[in-house]
Amino acid sequence: MKTSDFDYDLPESLIAQDPAVPRDACRLLVYNSKTDSVEHCHFYDLPRFLNNDDVLVLNKSKVIPARILFRVNGSLREIFLLKQLSLNTYEVLLKPARNFKLGITVKVSEELECTVLEILSDGRRVLSFNLLSGVDLNSVIHKLGSMPLPPYIKHSKAVFEDYQTVFASNEGSKAAPTAGLHFTRELLSKLKILGVDIEEVILHIGLGTFAPVVDEELSDHKMHFEEYEMPNDVSGKLNSAIDQKKRIIAVGTTSVRVLESSFDSAKSSFVPGVSNTNIFIYPGSYEWKVVDSLITNFHLPKSTLIMLVSSFLEAKGVKKPVEKILSLYEMAVKEGYKFFSFGDAMLII
């Protein structure tokens, strides 16, 4: 299977620049895989499609201010934090990368400087941060850093709170788990009253989720590792849900990655703990274990995310999953749905 198989045309006008207000006022395309039918709704209609023996799984990772912009001799520089390796050491992306040669030390602000310790593949660097003043590195990063909006959001009025889910609690992500952005506290309350069991896991989003696929053959693409946590109490509840044949609904591809990575098929149960995953899910290559339904956004062409959704359609019995996901996207384009991070949502049942 080839990367180009997942390409499609999208008018730039359909790339959402701002979130819906309120969050659950965005549109929701509901695809029923059993009947091969589509219903056009709004996200606040979600309770219509859930019932009291469903388990909804959210990713509660919180976005950090990962983009640090500063100037050197008047020229703009950017440090994009990817992964914390130790107390003061991070794996990063840098712009312009040519200005960050091995061993160079750069002053970021009156409080902070950094030294390039290592040059990794595909442009990544390892930086050591040295505090010139300030309380601790985390505080300085929060002071200097800004919202890490993706590059296709060019003129947004959004504030940082708009790029966090209302249930975000554990810092670590470098991009938002966007399917979760549509939930309001009121909607979550309605679902709980309905009897839906809402559970929370953690996957800290990094390059594994948003790195582009550069290889034409999908089998050549290597996913970056991302840290996740399956809490002990959540694994117990999910194991009970499996035993009781309850429907497990993943909110977003990151929740999928936690659920599918933490489930031990040999034991037929979820394994609690903190680990890392580089699972790459695409059609024809993966046997799904536990996810029954999926809430997701409309994703970039040729991304690992649209590949994962297509694979899920295959798991739901859709015979030509790549053609189907592209046809659903084409329908969404014709219907004027908004795409990507602040865009509309899709529910696959």
C-alpha positions in Angstrom: 0.0 0.0 0.0 1.3 3.5 -0.9 1.2 6.8 0.8 -0.3 8.4 -2.3 -3.3 6.2 -2.0 -4.4 8.5 0.9 -4.2 11.8 -0.9 -7.2 14.0 -1.5 -7.9 17.6 -2.5 -9.1 20.1 0.1 -10.0 23.7 -0.5 -7.9 25.9 1.8 -11.2 27.6 2.9 -12.2 24.4 4.6 -9.2 24.4 7.0 -10.6 25.6 10.3 -8.8 28.5 11.7 -10.8 28.8 14.9 -12.8 26.4 17.1 -16.6 26.2 17.1 -18.3 28.2 19.9 -19.4 26.5 21.9 -17.1 23.5 21.3 -19.9 21.0 20.8 -21.6 23.2 18.1 -19.3 21.8 15.5 -20.7 19.4 12.9 -20.6 15.6 13.3 -20.6 13.2 10.4 -21.9 9.8 11.6 -21.0 6.8 9.5 -22.8 3.5 10.3 -20.6 0.8 9.0 -23.3 -1.9 9.3 -25.8 0.0 7.1 -23.2 2.0 5.1 -25.2 5.1 5.8 -24.3 8.7 6.8 -26.1 11.1 9.0 -25.2 14.8 9.3 -25.5 16.1 12.9 -23.8 18.3 15.4 -21.4 17.2 18.1 -24.0 18.0 20.8 -26.1 15.2 19.2 -23.6 12.6 20.4 -25.8 11.3 23.2 -28.2 10.0 20.6 -25.6 7.5 19.4 -24.4 6.3 22.8 -26.1 4.2 25.5 -25.7 3.2 29.1 -23.4 0.2 28.5 -20.8 2.2 26.5 -17.3 3.1 27.6 -15.9 6.3 26.3 -12.1 6.6 26.5 -10.5 10.1 26.5 -6.9 11.2 26.3 -6.3 13.6 29.2 -2.8 14.7 28.1 -2.4 18.5 28.3 -0.6 20.6 25.7 2.6 22.4 26.8 3.8 25.7 25.4 6.2 23.8 23.2 7.1 26.6 20.7 9.8 29.0 21.9 10.4 32.0 19.6 13.4 34.3 20.2 15.8 36.5 18.2 19.5 36.3 17.7 21.0 39.5 16.2 17.6 40.4 15.0 16.9 37.1 13.2 14.0 35.0 14.4 14.8 31.5 15.8 12.5 28.8 16.9 12.8 25.9 19.4 10.1 23.3 19.2 10.2 21.0 22.2 9.5 17.4 21.3 10.5 15.2 24.2 12.1 15.7 27.6 15.0 13.3 28.0 16.3 14.4 31.4 15.8 17.3 33.8 17.4 19.9 31.5 17.7 18.0 28.2 15.1 17.9 25.4 14.8 16.5 21.9 13.8 19.4 19.7 13.1 20.7 16.2 14.9 23.9 15.4 14.4 26.7 12.8 16.5 27.5 10.9 18.3 24.2 11.7 21.5 25.4 10.0 22.0 28.0 12.8 22.2 25.3 15.5 25.4 23.4 14.8 26.8 20.8 17.1 28.3 22.2 20.3 27.0 25.8 19.8 25.5 27.6 22.7 22.8 30.1 22.1 21.2 32.6 24.4 17.4 32.3 24.3 16.6 35.0 26.9 18.0 36.7 30.0 16.9 33.6 31.8 17.9 30.8 29.5 20.6 29.5 27.1 20.9 26.2 25.3 23.7 24.1 23.9 23.4 21.6 21.0 24.5 18.2 22.4 23.6 16.0 19.5 22.3 16.1 15.9 19.8 13.3 15.2 18.1 12.1 12.0 15.5 14.2 10.1 16.5 17.5 11.6 16.1 16.8 15.3 18.6 18.0 17.8 19.2 17.3 21.5 19.5 20.5 23.5 20.8 21.1 27.0 19.2 24.1 28.7 21.1 26.2 31.2 19.2 28.5 33.5 20.8 32.0 33.7 18.2 33.0 36.2 14.7 31.9 37.2 13.2 29.3 39.5 13.2 26.2 37.3 13.2 25.2 33.7 9.6 24.3 33.6 8.6 27.7 34.8 10.8 29.4 32.3 9.4 27.3 29.4 5.9 28.3 30.4 6.9 31.9 30.5 8.8 31.9 27.1 6.8 29.2 25.3 3.7 29.7 23.1 0.8 27.6 21.8 2.1 25.0 19.3 -0.6 25.5 16.7 0.1 23.5 13.5 1.3 25.4 10.5 -1.9 25.2 8.5 -3.6 27.4 11.2 -2.3 30.8 10.0 -4.7 33.4 11.3 -6.5 32.1 14.4 -8.1 34.1 17.1 -7.8 31.1 19.5 -6.2 31.4 22.9 -4.2 28.6 24.5 -7.3 27.4 26.5 -9.0 26.8 23.1 -6.3 24.3 22.2 -6.8 22.3 25.4 -9.5 19.8 26.1 -11.7 20.7 29.0 -10.5 17.5 30.8 -6.8 18.0 30.1 -4.7 17.4 33.3 -1.3 15.8 32.6 1.2 18.0 30.8 3.3 16.5 28.0 1.6 16.9 24.6 3.1 19.0 21.8 -0.2 19.1 19.9 -3.8 18.7 21.1 -5.7 15.5 21.0 -8.1 17.2 18.7 -11.1 14.8 18.8 -11.4 15.7 22.5 -11.6 19.4 21.8 -15.3 19.1 20.9 -16.4 18.1 24.4 -17.9 20.6 26.8 -18.3 20.0 30.5 -22.1 20.1 29.9 -21.9 17.4 27.2 -19.8 15.2 29.4 -22.3 15.6 32.2 -25.1 14.6 29.9 -23.2 11.5 28.9 -22.6 10.5 32.5 -26.3 11.0 33.3 -27.1 8.8 30.3 -24.9 6.1 32.0 -21.9 6.2 29.7 -18.8 5.2 31.6 -16.1 7.8 30.8 -12.5 6.7 31.4 -9.3 8.7 30.9 -5.9 7.5 29.6 -2.7 9.5 28.6 -0.7 9.7 25.5 1.7 12.6 25.2 1.5 13.6 21.5 4.7 14.1 19.6 6.3 13.2 16.3 4.6 9.8 16.3 1.3 11.5 15.7 2.1 14.5 13.6 5.2 13.6 11.6 4.6 13.4 7.9 4.9 10.1 6.0 7.9 10.6 3.6 8.1 7.1 2.3 5.9 6.0 -0.6 5.7 2.5 0.6 3.8 2.4 3.9 5.8 -0.6 5.1 9.0 1.7 5.0 7.5 4.3 7.4 8.9 4.2 10.9 6.7 5.7 13.7 8.4 7.7 16.5 7.7 6.5 20.0 5.2 8.3 22.2 4.8 7.8 25.9 1.5 6.6 27.2 -0.1 5.6 30.5 -2.9 3.1 31.1 -3.9 3.7 34.8 -4.4 0.7 36.9 -8.0 1.5 37.8 -8.9 2.3 34.2 -7.4 -1.0 33.0 -9.6 -2.9 35.5 -12.7 -1.1 34.4 -11.9 -1.7 30.7 -11.2 -5.4 31.4 -14.7 -5.6 33.0 -16.1 -3.9 30.0 -14.5 -6.5 27.7 -15.9 -9.3 29.9 -19.4 -7.7 29.8 -19.1 -7.1 26.0 -19.6 -3.4 26.4 -18.8 -1.1 23.5 -15.4 0.7 23.8 -15.5 4.0 22.0 -12.1 5.7 21.5 -12.1 9.5 21.4 -9.3 10.2 18.8 -6.5 8.3 17.3 -4.3 8.9 20.4 -6.8 7.1 22.6 -6.8 4.3 20.0 -3.0 4.0 20.3 -3.2 3.6 24.1 -6.0 1.1 23.9 -4.5 -1.0 21.2 -1.0 -0.8 22.6 -1.9 -1.7 26.2 -4.1 -4.7 25.4 -2.4 -8.0 25.7 -4.0 -10.4 23.3 -2.4 -13.5 24.9 -4.0 -12.5 28.2 -7.1 -11.0 26.7 -6.8 -8.1 29.0 -5.4 -4.5 29.4 -2.1 -4.2 31.1 -1.7 -1.1 33.3 1.5 1.0 33.4 3.6 3.6 31.7 5.2 2.6 28.4 6.0 3.8 24.9 4.3 3.0 21.6 5.3 3.3 18.0 2.3 1.4 16.7 1.5 2.1 13.0 -2.0 1.2 12.0 -3.0 1.1 8.3 -5.2 -1.1 6.1 -4.0 -4.6 5.4 -1.4 -4.6 8.2 -3.2 -4.6 11.5 -5.7 -6.7 13.4 -7.7 -4.5 15.7 -8.2 -5.8 19.3 -10.6 -3.8 21.4 -11.9 -0.5 19.8 -15.5 -0.8 18.7 -16.3 2.8 17.7 -14.3 5.8 17.0 -14.7 9.6 17.3 -12.2 11.4 15.2 -11.5 14.6 13.2 -10.9 15.0 9.5 -7.2 14.5 9.0 -4.5 15.7 6.6 -3.9 13.9 3.3 -1.4 11.1 3.4 -1.1 11.3 7.2 -0.8 8.3 9.5 -4.1 9.5 11.1 -6.2 9.1 8.0 -4.5 5.7 7.5 -5.5 4.6 11.0 -9.2 5.6 10.4 -9.2 3.8 7.1 -7.8 0.7 8.9 -10.6 1.0 11.4 -13.2 1.0 8.6 -11.6 -2.3 7.4 -12.0 -3.7 10.9 -15.6 -2.8 10.8 -16.1 -4.9 7.7 -15.8 -2.2 5.0 -14.5 -4.0 1.9 -12.7 -1.2 0.3 -11.7 1.0 3.3 -9.4 3.4 1.5 -12.0 4.2 -1.1 -14.6 4.5 1.6 -12.6 7.0 3.8 -11.8 9.1 0.7 -15.5 9.1 -0.4 -16.5 10.2 3.1 -14.0 13.0 3.0 -15.2 14.0 -0.4 -18.8 14.1 1.0 -17.5 16.2 3.9 -15.9 18.6 1.4 -19.1 18.9 -0.6 -21.1 19.5 2.6 -18.7 22.2 3.7 -17.3 20.5 6.8 -14.3 22.1 8.4 -11.1 20.1 8.5 -8.1 19.4 10.8 -7.4 20.5 14.4 -10.2 23.0 15.0 -12.5 21.4 12.4 -15.5 19.1 12.6 -15.8 15.5 13.7 -16.7 12.1 12.5 -18.3 9.2 14.5 -17.8 5.7 13.1 -20.1 3.1 14.6 
